[in-house]
Amino acid sequence: MTDSPDSLTEDALLGGAIRLKQPADGNRVSIDAVFLAAATPALPDELVLEPGIGSGGAALCLAHRVPHCRVVGIDTDATLVRLAAENAQINGMDRRVTAMVGDVRRPPPRLAPGVYAHVMMNPPHMEAARTDPSPNRAKAAARVEDATLAEWIAFALRMVRPRGTITMIHRADRLDEILARLSSGAGETVVFPLWPGRGAPARRVIVRARKGVQTPLRLDAGLILHADGAKYTPEADAVLRGAALNL
């Protein structure tokens, strides 16, 4: 639950194409959401599931880039679910982006397994046993696992249709666990590092796999985020303004 649901900011994504209301202090959208949406290979009229939809940033970015695709999201925070619905309406996407309360261990009954063309997700990155959670409950919920990474991946494998894709963004130092969990039901896996700067180690990776496919893993060259200081590279800036990320 968000600590101060009435304290909101209105921000912009994709160079102003998306308006987003979100908590001023809590679960806020980062560039991870934009890159996740850019890497999800949805086509028009396909159905996408996003566990952990939050205030709707990634879902709205995907719906903006891919006309006529539909995104269904779930989140444990009822306040954020209402905010995601409001953001969808603000952006004229309320018929294509919907959100409901639920989590990967207790999904809403109306979610049917095996029907989604794609699952995209940005799970909490920190293991509960290895971190001191923030006193801000919303920040803690967004960053520290309640459901485990294994449970998130098992849910995604259950919900996506055969040959459908699972796309996720996570910490690079948990890549071994991600690949091990995906290997039981998916292949054609692509690992796409996001390099903070030239010569700097990757902190984030995007991983995409296809259910029921056995094609070997591929390590992509990835993308460098920053060129000089805080300036984004032209490639990163293009994604942040709405370009697809081709893995």
Long-range contacts (C-beta under 8 A, 24 or more apart in sequence): 1-77, 1-78, 1-79, 1-137, 1-138, 2-26, 2-27, 2-77, 2-79, 2-80, 2-137, 2-138, 3-136, 3-137, 3-138, 5-79, 8-83, 13-57, 13-60, 13-61, 14-61, 14-64, 14-240, 14-241, 14-242, 15-240, 15-241, 15-242, 17-64, 17-241, 17-242, 18-57, 18-60, 18-61, 18-64, 18-91, 19-87, 19-90, 19-91, 20-55, 20-56, 20-57, 20-60, 20-87, 21-55, 21-83, 21-86, 21-87, 21-90, 22-54, 22-55, 22-57, 22-83, 23-55, 23-80, 23-83, 23-138, 25-136, 25-138, 25-139, 26-136, 26-138, 26-139, 26-142, 27-54, 27-55, 27-77, 27-80, 27-138, 27-139, 27-141, 27-142, 29-54, 29-55, 29-57, 29-58, 31-225, 31-240, 32-122, 32-169, 32-204, 33-57, 33-58, 33-61, 33-122, 34-58, 34-61, 34-239, 34-240, 35-169, 35-194, 35-204, 35-206, 35-239, 35-245, 36-120, 36-121, 36-122, 36-167, 36-168, 36-169, 36-206, 37-61, 37-62, 37-65, 37-120, 38-65, 38-239, 38-242, 38-243, 38-244, 38-245, 39-120, 39-167, 39-169, 39-192, 39-206, 39-208, 39-245, 39-247, 40-118, 40-120, 40-165, 40-167, 41-118, 41-165, 41-167, 41-208, 41-247, 42-66, 42-69, 42-117, 42-118, 43-69, 43-117, 44-68, 44-69, 45-69, 45-70, 46-70, 46-117, 46-118, 47-72, 47-115, 47-116, 47-117, 47-118, 48-72, 48-116, 48-117, 48-118, 48-119, 48-120, 49-73, 49-74, 49-111, 49-116, 49-118, 49-119, 49-120, 49-159, 49-160, 50-74, 50-119, 50-120, 50-121, 51-75, 51-103, 51-104, 51-107, 51-119, 51-121, 51-123, 51-152, 51-155, 51-156, 52-121, 52-122, 52-123, 52-124, 53-80, 53-81, 53-84, 53-99, 54-80, 54-84, 54-142, 55-80, 55-83, 55-84, 55-87, 56-83, 56-84, 56-85, 56-87, 56-88, 56-97, 56-99, 58-120, 58-122, 59-84, 59-88, 59-97, 59-99, 60-87, 60-88, 60-91, 60-93, 60-97, 61-242, 62-120, 63-93, 63-96, 63-97, 64-91, 64-93, 64-242, 65-242, 65-244, 68-96, 69-96, 70-96, 70-97, 70-98, 71-96, 71-97, 71-98, 72-98, 72-99, 72-100, 72-111, 72-116, 73-97, 73-98, 73-99, 73-100, 74-99, 74-100, 74-101, 74-102, 74-103, 74-104, 74-107, 74-108, 74-111, 75-99, 75-101, 75-102, 75-103, 76-101, 76-102, 76-103, 76-141, 76-146, 77-101, 77-138, 77-141, 103-146, 103-147, 104-147, 104-151, 104-152, 104-154, 104-155, 105-147, 105-151, 105-155, 107-155, 107-159, 111-159, 113-158, 113-159, 114-158, 114-159, 114-160, 114-161, 114-162, 115-159, 115-161, 116-159, 116-160, 116-161, 116-164, 117-160, 117-161, 117-164, 117-165, 118-160, 118-164, 118-165, 118-166, 118-167, 119-156, 119-159, 119-160, 119-164, 119-165, 119-166, 119-167, 120-166, 120-167, 120-168, 121-152, 121-156, 121-166, 121-167, 121-168, 122-168, 122-169, 122-170, 123-147, 123-149, 123-152, 123-168, 123-170, 125-170, 125-171, 125-174, 149-174, 149-177, 149-178, 149-181, 150-177, 150-181, 153-178, 153-181, 153-182, 154-181, 157-182, 157-184, 157-185, 157-186, 157-211, 160-211, 161-211, 162-211, 162-212, 163-210, 163-211, 163-212, 163-213, 164-210, 164-211, 165-208, 165-209, 165-210, 165-211, 166-208, 166-209, 166-210, 166-211, 167-206, 167-207, 167-208, 168-206, 168-207, 168-208, 169-204, 169-205, 169-206, 169-207, 170-204, 170-205, 170-207, 171-203, 171-204, 171-205, 172-201, 172-202, 172-203, 172-204, 172-205, 175-205, 175-207, 178-207, 179-207, 179-217, 182-207, 182-209, 185-211, 185-212, 186-210, 186-211, 186-212, 186-213, 187-212, 187-213, 187-214, 187-215, 187-216, 187-217, 188-213, 188-214, 188-215, 189-217, 189-218, 190-217, 190-218, 190-220, 190-247, 191-217, 191-218, 191-219, 191-220, 192-220, 192-222, 192-223, 192-245, 192-247, 193-220, 193-222, 193-223, 194-222, 194-223, 194-225, 195-222, 195-223, 195-224, 195-225, 196-225, 196-226, 197-224, 197-225, 197-226, 197-227, 198-224, 198-227, 206-245, 206-247, 208-247, 220-247
